[in-house]
Amino acid sequence: MRVPLRLTLLYSVLFLLSGAVLLAITFLLVTQSGSGISMSSSNSSRSGDQSISNIVVGDGASEDAPLTETERRLIAAARQQAVQQREEFGNQLLAKSGVALAIMSAISAALGWLMAGRVLRPLRVMTDGIQLISARNVHERLAFSGPPDELKALADTVDGLLGRLEMALDSHKRFVANAAHELRTPLTLEHALLEEAIIDPDATVDSYRARFEDLVVVSEQQAQLLESLLMLATSERGLDRLERVDLSELVGGVLRAAEPRACKQNLTVVERVRPAWVTGDSALVERLVANLVDNAMSYNVPDGWMEVVTGAAGEGCFLSVTNAGPRVPPETVDRLLNPFQRLERTADDGHHGLGLSIVQSIAVAHSADLSVRARPEGGLSIRVCFPAEKSQAISG
């Protein structure tokens, strides 16, 4: 059943009920008023009877003389006629009121249909506008003008939703374009290496071996990129499983695996970890730690340092990674959280600008707060705080 018809029926039923109640009250009031009038008429009849008796007996007759049979019949007939008139008046009043109620019910139904259409007209306008919006014109808005009521709030909410949807679509388009560009570069390099090996008339086994080694490196870069893209998609999809994980143990494992690289770069690693249990996906949390450590080591300075801290913060737990490095303009920090964003882009550094974007997606999936701050001396200070409802700190 359509909404205008439902509203019309609702208006009509409410009017019919209120009209019936008003009719009943009016009928009762008129009836009670008629009873009072009848009682007054009866009293007046008695006084009239006495007057008639006085007139009949004349002078010198007793005032208490009884009424004659004819007088009693006249009085009874007058009383009966009064009762009949009152009943007929009540019946006529009830019938005419019922007819009037039926007529006004029909009129109220027609007026209710018109008012329902008028009230729902803005909703139809918004519905038609929303149906015309697609991915090609998602920038358009309803721009509903009217008093600040519920309909205006609904239209503003829809406009806000369209704005967020437009931002998401733009981000998705940029992500697809950047991913296509990042994948095209190694494919072009692979094609060039294979073509060079084919057209070289003086190719030898050693030259083929060198080309194959280059191809293996390019293939590994492609595998890393695809793995990062898959991890980003997995983290944005949400959590499939929940388990208790100790951040300190994950940090210890990641730092042990990165120890040869730290020694090669002559980095000083400061590890200040305390047990901090969080509830989430262990694989995603471990990837978050690994990405933060990898980012701190990759964008550092010669003979630099890196500090990793875990512990309790209020009722939740936190992970903090701070590193020395080149100075980062504070206005570019937020941009680093977007996919394929790097301050210094090089083709052979093995990074694709997905590390911090994956960290952000994993933090969002775990309802954690991610804060990135550029240090005035250079480098970044990154802190991930897991909320109390998803974490439980354990004192050491």
Residue pairs with C-beta under 8 A, 6 or more apart in sequence:
3 116
3 120
4 113
4 116
4 117
4 120
7 112
7 115
7 116
7 119
7 120
8 109
8 112
8 113
8 116
10 112
11 108
11 109
11 111
11 112
11 115
11 116
12 105
12 108
12 109
12 112
15 104
15 105
15 108
15 112
16 101
16 105
16 108
19 101
19 104
19 105
20 101
23 94
23 97
23 98
23 101
26 93
26 97
27 90
27 93
27 94
27 97
30 89
30 90
30 93
31 90
34 86
34 89
34 90
35 86
37 86
38 82
38 83
38 86
41 79
41 82
42 79
45 75
45 78
45 79
49 67
49 71
49 75
50 63
52 67
52 71
53 63
53 65
53 66
53 67
53 71
54 63
56 65
56 68
56 71
57 63
57 65
67 75
122 144
122 146
122 151
122 155
123 151
125 144
126 142
126 144
126 151
126 154
126 155
126 158
129 140
129 142
130 142
130 158
132 140
133 140
133 162
135 169
138 162
138 165
138 166
138 169
139 166
140 162
141 159
141 162
141 163
142 155
142 158
142 159
142 162
143 159
144 151
144 152
144 155
144 156
144 159
146 152
146 155
171 338
174 338
174 339
175 339
175 340
178 339
178 340
179 229
179 339
179 340
181 340
182 225
182 340
182 352
183 222
183 225
185 347
186 218
186 219
186 221
186 222
186 225
187 222
189 218
190 215
190 218
190 219
193 211
193 214
193 215
193 218
194 211
194 215
196 211
197 203
197 207
197 208
197 211
200 207
221 350
224 350
224 352
225 352
225 354
228 352
228 354
228 355
228 358
229 354
231 284
231 287
231 358
232 339
232 354
232 357
232 358
232 361
234 284
235 284
235 287
235 358
235 361
235 362
235 364
235 365
236 361
236 364
236 365
238 365
239 280
239 281
239 284
239 365
239 366
240 281
241 281
242 279
242 280
242 281
243 279
243 280
243 281
243 282
244 277
244 278
244 279
244 392
245 277
245 278
245 279
245 280
245 282
245 285
245 286
246 275
246 276
246 277
247 273
247 276
247 277
247 278
247 285
247 289
247 310
247 317
247 319
248 273
248 274
248 275
248 276
248 310
250 282
250 285
250 286
250 289
251 271
251 273
251 289
251 293
251 308
251 310
251 319
252 271
252 273
253 286
254 286
254 289
254 290
254 293
255 269
255 271
255 293
255 308
258 293
258 294
258 297
259 269
261 297
262 269
262 297
262 306
265 297
265 300
265 302
265 304
266 302
266 303
267 297
267 300
267 303
267 304
267 305
267 306
268 303
268 304
268 305
268 306
269 305
269 306
269 307
269 308
270 305
270 306
270 307
270 308
271 307
271 308
272 307
272 308
272 309
272 310
273 308
273 309
273 310
273 311
274 310
274 311
274 312
274 395
274 396
275 310
275 393
275 394
275 395
275 396
276 310
276 311
276 312
276 317
276 318
276 319
276 391
276 393
276 394
277 317
277 391
277 392
277 393
277 394
278 285
278 317
278 366
278 386
278 390
278 391
278 392
279 390
279 391
279 392
280 365
280 366
280 386
280 390
281 365
281 366
284 362
284 365
284 366
285 362
285 366
287 358
287 362
288 319
288 358
288 359
288 362
288 363
288 384
289 319
291 355
291 356
291 358
291 359
292 319
292 321
292 355
292 359
292 382
292 384
293 306
293 308
293 321
294 355
295 321
295 323
295 355
295 356
295 359
295 380
295 382
296 306
296 321
296 322
296 323
296 325
296 379
296 380
296 382
297 306
297 323
298 349
298 351
299 323
299 325
299 326
299 343
299 379
299 380
300 306
300 323
300 324
300 325
300 379
301 324
301 325
301 326
301 378
301 379
304 323
304 324
304 325
304 379
305 323
305 324
306 321
306 322
306 323
306 324
307 320
307 321
307 322
307 323
308 319
308 320
308 321
309 318
309 319
309 320
309 321
309 322
310 317
310 318
310 319
310 320
311 317
311 318
311 393
312 318
312 393
312 395
313 385
314 388
315 388
315 391
315 393
316 385
316 386
316 387
316 388
316 390
316 391
316 393
317 385
317 386
317 391
317 392
317 393
318 383
318 384
318 385
318 386
319 383
319 384
320 381
320 382
320 383
320 384
321 381
321 382
321 383
322 375
322 379
322 380
322 381
322 382
323 379
323 380
324 377
324 378
324 379
325 378
325 379
325 380
326 343
326 378
326 379
327 374
327 376
327 377
327 378
328 336
328 343
328 374
328 375
328 378
328 379
328 380
329 374
330 374
332 343
333 372
333 373
333 374
333 380
334 372
335 341
336 342
336 343
336 356
336 372
337 356
337 357
337 359
337 360
337 370
337 372
338 357
339 353
339 354
339 357
340 352
340 353
340 354
340 357
341 353
341 357
342 351
342 353
345 353
356 372
356 382
359 370
359 382
359 384
360 370
363 369
363 370
363 384
364 370
366 386
366 390
367 386
367 387
367 389
367 390
368 384
368 385
368 386
368 387
368 390
369 384
369 385
369 387
370 382
370 383
370 384
371 382
371 383
371 385
372 380
372 381
372 382
373 380
373 381
373 382
373 383
374 380
374 381
375 381
